[in-house]
Amino acid sequence: MDHKKQLKELYKDTPIEAGVFTMTNKQNGKVVVGSFNNLKRLNGFQFMLKTNTHTNKALQADYNTFGADAFDIEVVEYLKKKEDGYFDAKKELEKLEEKWLDTLQPFDEKGYNSKK
């Protein structure tokens, strides 16, 4: 099996995990909190920043100013799925993200999130 095919298989076999992430600007301390039902989508999040197409204008502006190396991305919490009974992953992920928004308060001068 060639290397490219092995990588594709490895990618497909990687379990899909949902969770909350932060992206912190090391230059000014600003943070953005986000979540994905599939954390593999972080690659797309970063790609949008690299191609200057991200919808968060403040984050995009700082990314353009400071560059990719000025930012750290960290998964702060994975969604733990219940084994028994009904489990609404979307709703639970929203609650988890809300918890981190409440904890970090990444609004205004402290971050890139907008208050809802």
Backbone as JSON Lines, residues from 0, in Angstrom:
{"i":0,"aa":"M","n":[0.86,-1.17,0.0],"ca":[0.0,0.0,0.0],"c":[0.9,1.24,0.0]}
{"i":1,"aa":"D","n":[0.6,2.21,-0.87],"ca":[1.45,3.39,-0.91],"c":[1.15,4.33,0.26]}
{"i":2,"aa":"H","n":[2.06,5.25,0.48],"ca":[1.98,6.14,1.64],"c":[0.73,7.0,1.64]}
{"i":3,"aa":"K","n":[0.37,7.52,0.48],"ca":[-0.81,8.38,0.37],"c":[-2.07,7.6,0.75]}
{"i":4,"aa":"K","n":[-2.16,6.39,0.27],"ca":[-3.33,5.55,0.56],"c":[-3.38,5.23,2.05]}
{"i":5,"aa":"Q","n":[-2.23,4.97,2.66],"ca":[-2.17,4.7,4.1],"c":[-2.67,5.9,4.9]}
{"i":6,"aa":"L","n":[-2.25,7.08,4.49],"ca":[-2.68,8.29,5.19],"c":[-4.19,8.48,5.09]}
{"i":7,"aa":"K","n":[-4.74,8.23,3.91],"ca":[-6.19,8.33,3.71],"c":[-6.94,7.36,4.61]}
{"i":8,"aa":"E","n":[-6.44,6.13,4.68],"ca":[-7.08,5.12,5.53],"c":[-7.0,5.51,7.0]}
{"i":9,"aa":"L","n":[-5.83,6.01,7.41],"ca":[-5.65,6.45,8.79],"c":[-6.63,7.58,9.12]}
{"i":10,"aa":"Y","n":[-6.78,8.52,8.19],"ca":[-7.7,9.64,8.38],"c":[-9.14,9.15,8.53]}
{"i":11,"aa":"K","n":[-9.53,8.22,7.66],"ca":[-10.89,7.68,7.71],"c":[-11.15,6.89,8.99]}
{"i":12,"aa":"D","n":[-10.12,6.22,9.48],"ca":[-10.27,5.38,10.68],"c":[-10.23,6.19,11.98]}
{"i":13,"aa":"T","n":[-9.79,7.44,11.9],"ca":[-9.74,8.28,13.09],"c":[-11.17,8.57,13.54]}
{"i":14,"aa":"P","n":[-11.48,8.31,14.8],"ca":[-12.85,8.53,15.26],"c":[-13.23,10.01,15.19]}
{"i":15,"aa":"I","n":[-14.49,10.27,14.89],"ca":[-14.98,11.63,14.83],"c":[-15.25,12.09,16.26]}
{"i":16,"aa":"E","n":[-14.6,13.18,16.65],"ca":[-14.77,13.7,17.99],"c":[-15.31,15.12,17.91]}
{"i":17,"aa":"A","n":[-16.23,15.43,18.81],"ca":[-16.79,16.77,18.92],"c":[-16.16,17.43,20.13]}
{"i":18,"aa":"G","n":[-16.08,18.77,20.08],"ca":[-15.54,19.45,21.24],"c":[-15.43,20.95,21.05]}
{"i":19,"aa":"V","n":[-14.89,21.58,22.07],"ca":[-14.72,23.03,22.11],"c":[-13.23,23.33,22.01]}
{"i":20,"aa":"F","n":[-12.92,24.37,21.24],"ca":[-11.52,24.76,21.07],"c":[-11.36,26.25,21.35]}
{"i":21,"aa":"T","n":[-10.13,26.63,21.63],"ca":[-9.78,28.04,21.72],"c":[-8.63,28.31,20.75]}
{"i":22,"aa":"M","n":[-8.62,29.51,20.25],"ca":[-7.5,29.99,19.45],"c":[-7.06,31.28,20.11]}
{"i":23,"aa":"T","n":[-5.82,31.29,20.62],"ca":[-5.32,32.41,21.4],"c":[-4.24,33.15,20.65]}
{"i":24,"aa":"N","n":[-4.39,34.47,20.6],"ca":[-3.38,35.33,20.0],"c":[-2.31,35.58,21.06]}
{"i":25,"aa":"K","n":[-1.11,35.08,20.82],"ca":[-0.03,35.2,21.8],"c":[0.49,36.64,21.89]}
{"i":26,"aa":"Q","n":[0.2,37.46,20.89],"ca":[0.67,38.84,20.89],"c":[-0.16,39.75,21.79]}
{"i":27,"aa":"N","n":[-1.48,39.56,21.76],"ca":[-2.35,40.48,22.52],"c":[-3.26,39.77,23.53]}
{"i":28,"aa":"G","n":[-3.19,38.45,23.59],"ca":[-3.97,37.69,24.57],"c":[-5.42,37.47,24.22]}
{"i":29,"aa":"K","n":[-5.87,37.96,23.07],"ca":[-7.27,37.77,22.68],"c":[-7.53,36.31,22.33]}
{"i":30,"aa":"V","n":[-8.76,35.87,22.63],"ca":[-9.14,34.47,22.45],"c":[-10.43,34.39,21.65]}
{"i":31,"aa":"V","n":[-10.53,33.35,20.83],"ca":[-11.81,33.0,20.22],"c":[-12.15,31.6,20.71]}
{"i":32,"aa":"V","n":[-13.42,31.42,21.08],"ca":[-13.92,30.11,21.52],"c":[-14.86,29.61,20.44]}
{"i":33,"aa":"G","n":[-14.7,28.36,20.06],"ca":[-15.57,27.77,19.05],"c":[-15.76,26.29,19.32]}
{"i":34,"aa":"S","n":[-16.64,25.69,18.55],"ca":[-16.86,24.25,18.69],"c":[-17.19,23.66,17.33]}
{"i":35,"aa":"F","n":[-16.9,22.39,17.23],"ca":[-17.23,21.63,16.03],"c":[-17.76,20.27,16.43]}
{"i":36,"aa":"N","n":[-18.74,19.78,15.69],"ca":[-19.23,18.42,15.92],"c":[-18.24,17.4,15.37]}
{"i":37,"aa":"N","n":[-17.29,17.89,14.59],"ca":[-16.2,17.07,14.07],"c":[-14.94,17.93,14.13]}
{"i":38,"aa":"L","n":[-14.07,17.66,15.08],"ca":[-12.9,18.52,15.28],"c":[-11.91,18.47,14.12]}
{"i":39,"aa":"K","n":[-12.11,17.55,13.2],"ca":[-11.29,17.56,11.98],"c":[-11.52,18.85,11.2]}
{"i":40,"aa":"R","n":[-12.66,19.5,11.46],"ca":[-12.99,20.75,10.76],"c":[-12.08,21.91,11.18]}
{"i":41,"aa":"L","n":[-11.28,21.72,12.21],"ca":[-10.31,22.76,12.58],"c":[-9.37,23.06,11.42]}
{"i":42,"aa":"N","n":[-9.09,22.07,10.61],"ca":[-8.24,22.29,9.43],"c":[-8.88,23.31,8.5]}
{"i":43,"aa":"G","n":[-10.18,23.2,8.29],"ca":[-10.9,24.15,7.44],"c":[-10.93,25.54,8.05]}
{"i":44,"aa":"F","n":[-11.09,25.6,9.37],"ca":[-11.07,26.87,10.12],"c":[-9.74,27.59,9.87]}
{"i":45,"aa":"Q","n":[-8.65,26.85,9.99],"ca":[-7.32,27.43,9.77],"c":[-7.11,27.78,8.3]}
{"i":46,"aa":"F","n":[-7.63,26.97,7.4],"ca":[-7.5,27.23,5.97],"c":[-8.18,28.55,5.6]}
{"i":47,"aa":"M","n":[-9.36,28.8,6.17],"ca":[-10.07,30.04,5.89],"c":[-9.23,31.25,6.34]}
{"i":48,"aa":"L","n":[-8.57,31.12,7.48],"ca":[-7.71,32.21,7.93],"c":[-6.52,32.4,6.98]}
{"i":49,"aa":"K","n":[-5.92,31.3,6.57],"ca":[-4.76,31.38,5.67],"c":[-5.11,31.98,4.32]}
{"i":50,"aa":"T","n":[-6.36,31.76,3.87],"ca":[-6.77,32.26,2.56],"c":[-7.55,33.57,2.66]}
{"i":51,"aa":"N","n":[-7.55,34.18,3.86],"ca":[-8.18,35.48,4.08],"c":[-9.68,35.46,3.77]}
{"i":52,"aa":"T","n":[-10.36,34.37,4.14],"ca":[-11.79,34.25,3.85],"c":[-12.62,33.97,5.1]}
{"i":53,"aa":"H","n":[-12.01,34.12,6.29],"ca":[-12.75,33.83,7.51],"c":[-13.81,34.91,7.75]}
{"i":54,"aa":"T","n":[-14.96,34.5,8.28],"ca":[-16.08,35.43,8.48],"c":[-15.91,36.3,9.72]}
{"i":55,"aa":"N","n":[-15.05,35.91,10.66],"ca":[-14.79,36.74,11.84],"c":[-13.74,37.78,11.44]}
{"i":56,"aa":"K","n":[-14.21,38.98,11.14],"ca":[-13.33,40.03,10.57],"c":[-12.21,40.45,11.53]}
{"i":57,"aa":"A","n":[-12.51,40.56,12.82],"ca":[-11.49,40.96,13.79],"c":[-10.39,39.9,13.89]}
{"i":58,"aa":"L","n":[-10.81,38.64,13.96],"ca":[-9.84,37.55,14.0],"c":[-9.02,37.52,12.72]}
{"i":59,"aa":"Q","n":[-9.67,37.67,11.59],"ca":[-8.97,37.66,10.31],"c":[-7.96,38.8,10.22]}
{"i":60,"aa":"A","n":[-8.35,39.98,10.69],"ca":[-7.44,41.14,10.64],"c":[-6.2,40.89,11.49]}
{"i":61,"aa":"D","n":[-6.38,40.37,12.71],"ca":[-5.22,40.09,13.55],"c":[-4.37,38.96,12.99]}
{"i":62,"aa":"Y","n":[-5.02,37.97,12.39],"ca":[-4.28,36.87,11.77],"c":[-3.41,37.43,10.63]}
{"i":63,"aa":"N","n":[-3.98,38.33,9.85],"ca":[-3.22,38.93,8.75],"c":[-2.07,39.78,9.28]}
{"i":64,"aa":"T","n":[-2.31,40.48,10.39],"ca":[-1.29,41.36,10.97],"c":[-0.17,40.57,11.64]}
{"i":65,"aa":"F","n":[-0.52,39.6,12.48],"ca":[0.47,38.91,13.3],"c":[0.99,37.61,12.68]}
{"i":66,"aa":"G","n":[0.21,36.99,11.79],"ca":[0.62,35.75,11.17],"c":[0.2,34.51,11.96]}
{"i":67,"aa":"A","n":[0.29,33.37,11.3],"ca":[-0.16,32.1,11.88],"c":[0.61,31.72,13.14]}
{"i":68,"aa":"D","n":[1.88,32.05,13.2],"ca":[2.71,31.66,14.35],"c":[2.33,32.39,15.63]}
{"i":69,"aa":"A","n":[1.57,33.46,15.52],"ca":[1.15,34.23,16.7],"c":[-0.05,33.61,17.4]}
{"i":70,"aa":"F","n":[-0.58,32.51,16.86],"ca":[-1.8,31.9,17.41],"c":[-1.56,30.46,17.85]}
{"i":71,"aa":"D","n":[-2.17,30.13,18.99],"ca":[-2.18,28.76,19.49],"c":[-3.61,28.25,19.44]}
{"i":72,"aa":"I","n":[-3.78,27.03,18.93],"ca":[-5.1,26.39,18.95],"c":[-5.03,25.22,19.91]}
{"i":73,"aa":"E","n":[-6.07,25.14,20.74],"ca":[-6.12,24.06,21.73],"c":[-7.55,23.56,21.86]}
{"i":74,"aa":"V","n":[-7.71,22.25,21.86],"ca":[-9.01,21.66,22.17],"c":[-9.1,21.67,23.69]}
{"i":75,"aa":"V","n":[-10.06,22.44,24.23],"ca":[-10.14,22.59,25.68],"c":[-11.05,21.55,26.33]}
{"i":76,"aa":"E","n":[-12.0,21.0,25.54],"ca":[-12.84,19.95,26.1],"c":[-13.5,19.17,24.98]}
{"i":77,"aa":"Y","n":[-13.45,17.85,25.12],"ca":[-14.13,16.96,24.18],"c":[-15.53,16.66,24.7]}
{"i":78,"aa":"L","n":[-16.47,16.51,23.79],"ca":[-17.83,16.15,24.16],"c":[-17.86,14.68,24.53]}
{"i":79,"aa":"K","n":[-18.32,14.41,25.74],"ca":[-18.43,13.03,26.19],"c":[-19.84,12.55,25.88]}
{"i":80,"aa":"K","n":[-19.93,11.54,25.05],"ca":[-21.24,11.02,24.64],"c":[-21.73,9.99,25.64]}
{"i":81,"aa":"K","n":[-23.01,10.1,25.97],"ca":[-23.62,9.12,26.87],"c":[-23.85,7.82,26.11]}
{"i":82,"aa":"E","n":[-23.63,6.74,26.81],"ca":[-23.83,5.42,26.21],"c":[-25.3,5.01,26.23]}
{"i":83,"aa":"D","n":[-26.01,5.41,27.28],"ca":[-27.4,4.98,27.46],"c":[-28.36,6.13,27.23]}
{"i":84,"aa":"G","n":[-29.54,5.81,26.7],"ca":[-30.61,6.78,26.57],"c":[-30.38,7.78,25.45]}
{"i":85,"aa":"Y","n":[-31.3,8.73,25.41],"ca":[-31.27,9.75,24.37],"c":[-30.15,10.74,24.63]}
{"i":86,"aa":"F","n":[-29.43,11.12,23.58],"ca":[-28.34,12.07,23.69],"c":[-28.37,12.99,22.49]}
{"i":87,"aa":"D","n":[-28.65,14.27,22.72],"ca":[-28.67,15.28,21.66],"c":[-27.29,15.93,21.6]}
{"i":88,"aa":"A","n":[-26.43,15.42,20.74],"ca":[-25.05,15.88,20.67],"c":[-24.96,17.36,20.34]}
{"i":89,"aa":"K","n":[-25.81,17.82,19.45],"ca":[-25.78,19.24,19.05],"c":[-26.08,20.13,20.25]}
{"i":90,"aa":"K","n":[-27.12,19.8,20.97],"ca":[-27.52,20.6,22.15],"c":[-26.44,20.54,23.24]}
{"i":91,"aa":"E","n":[-25.88,19.37,23.46],"ca":[-24.85,19.21,24.48],"c":[-23.58,19.98,24.1]}
{"i":92,"aa":"L","n":[-23.25,20.0,22.81],"ca":[-22.08,20.74,22.35],"c":[-22.3,22.24,22.53]}
{"i":93,"aa":"E","n":[-23.52,22.71,22.26],"ca":[-23.85,24.12,22.48],"c":[-23.68,24.49,23.96]}
{"i":94,"aa":"K","n":[-24.14,23.61,24.86],"ca":[-24.0,23.85,26.3],"c":[-22.53,23.91,26.69]}
{"i":95,"aa":"L","n":[-21.74,23.01,26.13],"ca":[-20.31,22.96,26.43],"c":[-19.61,24.24,25.97]}
{"i":96,"aa":"E","n":[-19.95,24.69,24.76],"ca":[-19.36,25.92,24.24],"c":[-19.78,27.11,25.11]}
{"i":97,"aa":"E","n":[-21.04,27.15,25.5],"ca":[-21.56,28.22,26.36],"c":[-20.81,28.26,27.69]}
{"i":98,"aa":"K","n":[-20.5,27.08,28.22],"ca":[-19.74,27.01,29.47],"c":[-18.38,27.69,29.31]}
{"i":99,"aa":"W","n":[-17.71,27.43,28.2],"ca":[-16.39,28.02,27.96],"c":[-16.49,29.51,27.66]}
{"i":100,"aa":"L","n":[-17.55,29.92,26.99],"ca":[-17.76,31.35,26.75],"c":[-17.96,32.08,28.08]}
{"i":101,"aa":"D","n":[-18.75,31.47,28.97],"ca":[-18.98,32.06,30.29],"c":[-17.68,32.11,31.11]}
{"i":102,"aa":"T","n":[-16.89,31.07,31.0],"ca":[-15.64,30.98,31.77],"c":[-14.6,31.98,31.27]}
{"i":103,"aa":"L","n":[-14.39,32.03,29.96],"ca":[-13.3,32.85,29.4],"c":[-13.71,34.27,29.04]}
{"i":104,"aa":"Q","n":[-15.02,34.5,28.83],"ca":[-15.52,35.83,28.47],"c":[-14.7,36.46,27.32]}
{"i":105,"aa":"P","n":[-14.61,35.78,26.16],"ca":[-13.78,36.27,25.06],"c":[-14.49,37.32,24.2]}
{"i":106,"aa":"F","n":[-14.92,38.39,24.85],"ca":[-15.69,39.43,24.16],"c":[-14.94,40.76,24.2]}
{"i":107,"aa":"D","n":[-15.29,41.63,23.29],"ca":[-14.73,42.99,23.22],"c":[-13.21,42.95,23.19]}
{"i":108,"aa":"E","n":[-12.54,43.63,24.14],"ca":[-11.08,43.72,24.1],"c":[-10.4,42.42,24.54]}
{"i":109,"aa":"K","n":[-11.17,41.48,25.12],"ca":[-10.6,40.21,25.58],"c":[-10.64,39.11,24.52]}
{"i":110,"aa":"G","n":[-11.38,39.32,23.45],"ca":[-11.47,38.24,22.48],"c":[-12.18,38.6,21.19]}
{"i":111,"aa":"Y","n":[-12.45,37.55,20.44],"ca":[-13.0,37.7,19.09],"c":[-14.46,37.27,18.99]}
{"i":112,"aa":"N","n":[-15.03,36.72,20.07],"ca":[-16.42,36.28,20.02],"c":[-17.35,37.47,20.2]}
{"i":113,"aa":"S","n":[-18.56,37.32,19.66],"ca":[-19.6,38.33,19.82],"c":[-20.55,37.84,20.89]}
{"i":114,"aa":"K","n":[-21.08,38.78,21.66],"ca":[-22.1,38.41,22.65],"c":[-23.38,38.08,21.91]}
{"i":115,"aa":"K","n":[-24.08,37.03,22.39],"ca":[-25.31,36.62,21.72],"c":[-26.5,37.38,22.25]}
